Amino acid sequence: MKKEFVVERQGKTFVLYAGLLDEAHSRGLRSIRTELLQVPNETNGQTAIVFATVETELGTFTGLGDAAPYNVSPQMQTCLIRMAETRAKARALRDAVNVAAVALEELPPEETELPEQAEDRPLPLRLPTGENGGAKATPAQLKAIYSIARNEHRLSEEETDARVRSLFGRAPTELTKRQASEAIDRLKAGSF
């Protein structure tokens, strides 16, 4: 990756989205597709979730990105869908070009608020708790599970349900948020 696309912040190295895109083009980028999985609204804490698919000469890579008022800068609070899309594409591009460093655009704003200012910041939505403990999987997570299973592994809904049951002992709709995240990670890694 070109040096002008690498930045240092608080002693850590980050890359810029523009650099990931530039590197992907130099390595045979074929396409980038995105899908809005969750539209921000009052019931989901104004959280946008986007699923990105990057195709290069080496294969297909995916990423999820989210954006909410509590994890973007004040300037970006009116651009949640675009920010979630940029984050999703950045994650997929990082995998596609084999860059482990986090993209600067994936980070929440720096914590420079005074304690009294922090009280005004919106808090993440508390999700309902399932019988198996922990917050229930979100609709966006469930959609991502079925989408990745279908698009990358050619699995039907029934086959996906069966694999989830064999891994977690319950149907996808009964997964906790953590279990759904693990299922997504396993799907992306090909160990589902």
C-alpha positions as CSV (number, residue, x, y, z in Angstrom):
1,M,0.0,0.0,0.0
2,K,1.3,3.5,-0.9
3,K,2.6,5.4,2.1
4,E,0.3,8.4,1.5
5,F,-2.6,6.1,2.4
6,V,-1.1,5.0,5.8
7,V,-1.6,7.2,8.9
8,E,-0.5,7.1,12.5
9,R,-2.9,7.9,15.3
10,Q,-2.1,7.5,19.0
11,G,0.8,5.2,18.3
12,K,-1.2,2.9,16.0
13,T,-1.1,2.4,12.2
14,F,-4.3,2.8,10.2
15,V,-5.0,2.8,6.5
16,L,-7.3,5.0,4.5
17,Y,-10.3,3.7,2.5
18,A,-8.9,5.5,-0.6
19,G,-5.7,3.5,-0.2
20,L,-7.6,0.2,0.0
21,L,-9.5,1.0,-3.1
22,D,-6.4,2.1,-4.9
23,E,-4.6,-1.2,-3.9
24,A,-7.7,-3.3,-5.0
25,H,-7.6,-1.7,-8.4
26,S,-4.0,-2.5,-8.8
27,R,-4.7,-6.1,-7.9
28,G,-7.6,-6.7,-10.4
29,L,-10.7,-5.3,-8.7
30,R,-13.7,-6.6,-10.6
31,S,-16.6,-5.3,-8.6
32,I,-17.9,-3.9,-5.3
33,R,-21.6,-4.5,-4.4
34,T,-23.4,-3.4,-1.3
35,E,-26.7,-4.2,0.3
36,L,-28.4,-2.2,2.9
37,L,-29.4,-4.7,5.6
38,Q,-30.8,-2.3,8.2
39,V,-32.3,1.2,7.6
40,P,-31.7,3.5,10.6
41,N,-34.8,4.3,12.6
42,E,-36.0,4.9,16.1
43,T,-36.5,1.2,16.9
44,N,-32.9,0.2,16.1
45,G,-31.1,3.1,17.7
46,Q,-30.7,4.9,14.3
47,T,-28.2,2.2,13.3
48,A,-27.5,1.5,9.6
49,I,-26.0,-1.8,8.6
50,V,-24.5,-2.6,5.2
51,F,-23.1,-5.8,3.7
52,A,-20.4,-5.4,1.1
53,T,-19.1,-7.9,-1.5
54,V,-15.8,-7.2,-3.2
55,E,-14.7,-9.4,-6.2
56,T,-11.1,-9.5,-7.4
57,E,-9.1,-11.8,-9.5
58,L,-8.3,-13.8,-6.3
59,G,-11.9,-14.3,-5.2
60,T,-14.8,-12.8,-3.4
61,F,-14.6,-11.0,0.0
62,T,-17.3,-9.7,2.2
63,G,-17.6,-7.2,5.1
64,L,-20.3,-5.7,7.4
65,G,-20.3,-2.1,8.4
66,D,-22.5,-0.2,10.8
67,A,-23.0,3.4,11.7
68,A,-25.1,5.0,14.4
69,P,-25.1,8.4,16.1
70,Y,-22.9,7.1,18.9
71,N,-20.1,5.7,16.7
72,V,-19.7,8.5,14.1
73,S,-18.5,12.1,14.3
74,P,-21.2,14.8,14.6
75,Q,-20.7,15.8,11.0
76,M,-21.6,12.2,9.8
77,Q,-24.7,11.8,11.9
78,T,-26.9,12.8,8.9
79,C,-24.9,10.3,6.6
80,L,-25.3,7.0,8.5
81,I,-26.1,4.9,5.5
82,R,-23.1,6.2,3.5
83,M,-20.8,5.8,6.5
84,A,-22.0,2.2,7.1
85,E,-21.5,1.5,3.4
86,T,-17.9,2.9,3.5
87,R,-17.1,0.8,6.6
88,A,-18.5,-2.4,5.0
89,K,-16.5,-1.8,1.8
90,A,-13.4,-1.0,3.8
91,R,-13.6,-4.3,5.7
92,A,-14.2,-6.3,2.5
93,L,-11.4,-4.5,0.7
94,R,-9.0,-5.1,3.7
95,D,-9.5,-8.8,3.3
96,A,-9.3,-8.6,-0.5
97,V,-5.9,-6.9,-0.4
98,N,-4.6,-8.7,2.7
99,V,-4.3,-5.6,4.9
100,A,-4.7,-6.3,8.6
101,A,-4.6,-2.6,9.7
102,V,-8.0,-1.1,10.4
103,A,-9.2,1.6,8.0
104,L,-9.5,5.0,9.7
105,E,-13.0,5.3,8.4
106,E,-14.0,2.2,10.5
107,L,-13.2,3.9,13.8
108,P,-15.6,5.8,16.0
109,P,-14.7,9.5,16.7
110,E,-11.9,10.1,19.2
111,E,-13.0,10.2,22.8
112,T,-12.3,13.9,23.5
113,E,-15.5,14.8,25.2
114,L,-15.7,16.0,28.8
115,P,-17.8,13.8,31.1
116,E,-20.8,16.1,31.1
117,Q,-20.8,16.2,27.3
118,A,-20.8,12.4,27.1
119,E,-24.2,12.3,28.9
120,D,-25.8,13.9,25.8
121,R,-24.5,11.3,23.4
122,P,-27.1,8.7,22.4
123,L,-26.6,5.2,23.9
124,P,-26.7,2.0,21.8
125,L,-30.1,0.4,21.7
126,R,-30.6,-2.3,24.2
127,L,-31.7,-5.4,22.4
128,P,-34.2,-7.9,23.8
129,T,-32.7,-10.8,25.7
130,G,-33.4,-14.3,24.5
131,E,-34.2,-17.4,26.6
132,N,-30.6,-18.6,26.0
133,G,-29.1,-15.5,27.6
134,G,-27.6,-12.5,25.9
135,A,-29.1,-10.0,23.4
136,K,-31.0,-11.7,20.6
137,A,-29.6,-11.7,17.1
138,T,-30.7,-8.7,15.1
139,P,-32.7,-8.9,11.9
140,A,-29.7,-7.6,10.0
141,Q,-27.5,-10.4,11.4
142,L,-30.0,-13.0,10.4
143,K,-30.3,-11.5,6.9
144,A,-26.5,-11.5,6.7
145,I,-26.3,-15.2,7.7
146,Y,-28.8,-16.2,5.0
147,S,-27.3,-13.9,2.4
148,I,-23.7,-15.1,2.9
149,A,-24.8,-18.7,3.0
150,R,-26.7,-18.3,-0.2
151,N,-24.3,-16.1,-2.2
152,E,-21.0,-17.6,-1.1
153,H,-21.8,-21.2,-0.2
154,R,-24.9,-21.9,-2.4
155,L,-26.8,-23.1,0.6
156,S,-30.6,-23.1,0.7
157,E,-32.5,-21.6,3.7
158,E,-33.2,-25.2,5.0
159,E,-29.5,-26.1,4.7
160,T,-28.5,-23.0,6.5
161,D,-31.0,-23.7,9.3
162,A,-29.6,-27.2,9.6
163,R,-26.0,-26.0,9.8
164,V,-26.9,-23.4,12.4
165,R,-28.7,-26.0,14.5
166,S,-25.8,-28.4,14.3
167,L,-23.3,-25.7,15.4
168,F,-25.4,-23.9,18.1
169,G,-28.2,-26.3,19.0
170,R,-30.9,-23.8,18.0
171,A,-32.6,-22.2,15.0
172,P,-31.1,-19.0,13.6
173,T,-34.0,-16.9,15.0
174,E,-33.0,-18.2,18.5
175,L,-29.4,-17.2,18.3
176,T,-27.9,-14.5,20.6
177,K,-26.2,-11.6,19.0
178,R,-22.8,-13.1,19.8
179,Q,-23.7,-16.5,18.3
180,A,-25.0,-14.8,15.1
181,S,-21.7,-12.9,14.9
182,E,-19.8,-16.1,15.2
183,A,-22.0,-17.7,12.5
184,I,-21.2,-14.8,10.2
185,D,-17.5,-15.1,10.9
186,R,-17.6,-18.9,10.3
187,L,-19.5,-18.3,7.0
188,K,-16.9,-15.7,5.9
189,A,-14.0,-18.0,6.8
190,G,-15.6,-21.0,5.1
191,S,-15.8,-23.1,8.3
192,F,-19.6,-23.1,8.6
